[in-house]
Amino acid sequence: MFDAETKETLLDVNNIEVIYNHVILVLKGVSLTVPKGGITALLGGNGAGKTTTLKAISNLLASERGEVTKGAITYQGQDITALDPAALVRRGVIQVMEGRHCFEHLTVEENLLTGAYTRRDGTAAIKRDLEMVYDYFPRLRERRKSQAGYTSGGEQQMTAMGRALMSRPQMILLDEPSMGLAPQLVEQIFQIVKAVNEGEGVTFLLAEQNTNVALRFAHQGYILENGRVVMEGPAAQLRENPDVKEFYLGMSDAGRKSFRDVRSYRRRKRWLA
């Protein structure tokens, strides 16, 4: 049983504020901790601030005219708020972007090998890790010579995740892994996340709208609404929380709720009062 309270804190986001174009306030005092070796889920609807939080951590906001204006982000006890994104990659933090973002003109295997670009431990080690990736993603072994742009959405998501693994990360920031995928593929992707977490010790912070699936595989979770953390705790407790069940999972003690009932509940959530 994973116990977040007894684990070393790998990442600490402390009361950060993010502003775009010097005027648009997107994150409003977001704080969260990610324990080493765990799976932490960042949950919420579209526009809640999940992707912005991940980009604040990986220092990719500048390309979108965004910046962290308050608070601090520490990784392994060191402030990384102003760190160059490439330097953060070398420290072992990799982001898998929303939308899969493969190099479409390269083969699946060439895509995977681009993930090892910053490594300096030799060809033999890279080949071993390539086989490791194929063990976790057998479908990629079958498609290794196929051009990535002609593979399915699920295969492209696997390629993006496998490319991240090829960098030998300590932590992966995984943005909306279920987006656009069939339910069976979503389940498969999360099973692989769990296997990589347990088998390789990789820490995951994943942003996800599919609260039901995410809370089944995560160890702890944070729920964002309008750029603020409104609820947090162990995933098992969040799954049983009446507010989470009724609004985010569409369930109540009386059973599954209709879409109309869920919409009505949205207007009376206690934390938005």
N, C-alpha and C positions, 0 to 999 in steps of 0.2 A: 504494500500500500504506500503510495507516494504521499508524503507529508510535507507540504510547502513550508510549514513553520520551522521545520528542523533543517531545511536545506539552505545552503549558501545562496545569497541573492546575487544573481548574475547581472541583472539590469534593474535600475531604479529610475523611474520617471517621476519627478517631484514637482507637482504644481505648475506644469508648463502651460503657457499661453501661446497660441499661434495666430499670426495675423497675415493675411494675403493683401498684396498691393497697398500696404500701409494703412488700410482702413477696415478690412473685412475680418472680424474676429471669429475664428473657427473653433479653436479649442480654448476652453475657459477653466483653467486650473485643473488639468488632468493629472492624476497621480496613479501610478501602478507599480508593482514589483513583479519581477519574473524570476522565480527560483531556478537554480541550475539543475538541469536534467529533467525539467517538467514540460508540460504542454499547457500554456496559458491561452485562453480564448478571449478575444476582444469582440464583443457582440453589440448588435444594434442595427437599426434599419439603414436604408440608403440615406446618406447625408449626415449621419450621426457624428462623423469625425474619425472613423476607424482608420481609413487609408491615410489621412493627414497625420494621425498619431504614428503610424509606421514610418512615414516619410520623415517625420521630425526625428525619429530615432536614427534612421539611416542617413540623415543629412541630405535628403534629396529635395528639400523644399525650395531651395534657391532657384532651381530651374523653372519653378512655377510662380516665382515672385512671392514666395512665402518665407516666413522667418519665425523662429522661436524668440519671443520678446520678453518672456518671464520664465522663471523656474530653471531647473537643471536636469540633465540626463546623464547618469553615470553608468558605466559598464565596467565590471570587475573593479569597482571602487574608484574609477578615474572618470573625470568629466569629459564627455565626448561631444558636447553641444556644438562646438566650433570645429570639430574634426573633419578633415577632408573625407568624402565618401570612400575614395579608394583606400585611404589609410584604415578606415573602419573595416573594409573587406579584408585587409591583411590581418586585422585583429580577430577575424573569425565571425563577423556579423554579415549575413547575406540576406538580401530581400528578394523574394520571388514576387514579382509585380502582378497586380490584377490584370487579367486578360492574356496571360501566358507568354507573350512576347518572345517567341523563338526567332532565330535567324532563319527566315523561310527559305532562303536560297541554299542553305547548308543542309547536309544530311543530319539525321538524328545523332549519329555518333560524333560528327564534327561539332554540333551544338554542345554535346556533353563535354567534349574536350576543351571548349572555350572556358568552361568553368575552372579548369586547372591552370589557367594562364598565369596566375600570380604565384604558383607553387614553384619551389626550388629543390624539391626532394627527389628528383630524378624520374626517368621514364618508367622504370620498373614499378615504382610506387603508384604512379598515375595509372598504369595498366591494371594493377591490382584493384584500384578503386573503381576503374571502369567496369571490371567484372562484378565488383560489389554492387554498383548501381544496377547492372543488368539482373543481379540476383533479386533485388528489391522490385525491379520493374521488368519482369520477363517479356512483356509486350514490346519494350524498347529493343530488346535483343533481336526480336523478330523483324523489327522495322529499322534496324541500325543503319542500313544503307539507303533508306528512303529519304527523299527531300522533305524537310520538316513542314514546309508549307502545304504539302499534300497529305499530311496525316490528320487524324481526327482531333477534335477538341480535347478529348481525354488524353490522347497520346501526346499532344502538345503540352498539356499540364504536367504530365509525367516527365517530359523532356526538360521543362523548366525546373522542376524539382530535382531531377537527376543532375542537371548542370550545377545547381546550388550545392549538392552533395559533393561534387567533384572538387570543390574548393576546400574541402575538409573543414567545414564551419563548426564553430561551437554553438552558434545560434542562428536559426532561420526565422526571418520575418515573412510569414506566408499570408498573402493578401487575397481573400475571397477564392479559396481553392475550389469551391463547389460551383462557381458561377458558370452558367450555361451548360452544365453537365447533367446527364440523366441520373436519377436517384441511385441506380446500381453502380454507376461510375463514382458517384460521390462517396458512397460507402467504401468502395475500393481505395480511393485516394486517402481517406481518413484511416483506413486500416494500415496503409503504407506509412503514413505519418506516425502512427503508433509503433509500428515495427522499427522504423528508423530511430525513433526516440528511445526505445528500449534496447535495440541492438547496437546502436552507435553512440548513445548518450547525447544526442543532439537536442538542444533546448529549442522549443518552438514557441513563438508568439504569433498566433494566427488571428486575423480579422475575418469575421464570418457573419453573414446574415442568417444562415441556416442554424438557428439556435439549438434546435433539437439534436442534430447530428453533432455539432461542436461540443455540447455539454456531455454527450455520451463518451467522447474520447479525451476531452481535456481534464486536467487535474484541478484547475481553478479558472474562474472567469470574471470578467468585468463587463458591465453593460453601459454603453454610452447612449445618451440622448442629448441632442442639440449641443454637442461639444463638451458635455460634462459626464463624469462617471456618476451614475445614479444608483448602482448596486454592484456589489462584489462579494466574492466568497468562494469556498470550495465548490466545484462543479456539481457534486452530488447534492449539496444543499440548495444550490440555485435551481436544479431540476425540480426540487420538491417545494420551492417557494410558491405560494399561491399566486402572487402577482406575476411571476415569470410564467407559470403554467397558464394563467388565464390570458395574458396579453401576448407573450412571445411564442408560446406553444399552442395557443388557441384551445386550451383545455381548462376545465374547472372541476370542482368536486362533483358537479352534476354531469360531467362528460364533456365531449367536444362542443365548442361554441360555434355559432354561425359567424360568417364574415361580418354581418351587420352588428351582431353583439360585440365582436372584438373592436370594431370601429367605434362603437359607443363607449366602450371601456377606455379607449385611448384618450377620450376627452376628460376622463376623471381619474387618471393615474395620480396617485398621491404625490409622487416626487415632482410632478409638473405643476402642482397646485401653487 
